[in-house]
């Protein structure tokens, strides 16, 4: 087994990298991409500087972890940063924060309704307000919007 490990050349690493990248083309999961890139890096470094099989496998493992970790971190930052209108696509209620609307009904036990765009929403208000009062949306709780009265200044 050791004899086999001693015979590994840069071409073996480059071939492994190519095979992993081709397999990634068919899987599309992103799992083999970074291991393939790490294998290519080891193959290129081995062309420039010869080192033992232990260092080759250690470098491959470290590069696989580093490249995967860097990709994961970049992807998390990209997923968490709002960059377009689709970022809040499934958070419709959060898009209503700060809007001012009129109550459709008098508040009864702190509850009423408002019309936003093409939908009538249930709202919760701590103050007793008549229908037609202007309110500002301050938050969302479950499927109900939280509102407070707008004071005229």
C-alpha positions, 0 to 999 in steps of 0.5 A: 500500500505504501508503494502505491502511495509513493508512486502518486504523481502530480498527474494523478492529482490533476486527473482526480481533480478533473474526475471530481469536477466532471462528477460535479457537473452531473450532480450539481450539489456543489459538494465535489467542486471544492474537493476537485479544486483542492485536488487540482491545487495539489497537482499544480503544487506538486508539479512545482515542488515535489513533496511526500505523500503524507504532505500531499494528502494533508494539503488535499484535506486542508485545501478541501476544508478551506475552499469549502469553508470559504465558499460556505461563508461567502454563500451565507453572506450572499444569502443574508444580504438583501440585494433585490426585491425577491429577498423578502419574497416570502416575508410579505408582512415585513414589507408593510412595516412603516406604512400608514393605513385606515382602519376598516372597523372600530377596534374591539378588544384590541382587534380590527382590520385594514386593507393593504394592496389587495388584501384585508389584514387583521390588526392588533392595536392597544388603543380603542380607535374608531373606523377610519382612524389612521394607523401605522404598521409597527410590526407583525405577529403570526398572521396579524399586523401590529399597529399604533395610532398616527398622531396629527402634528 
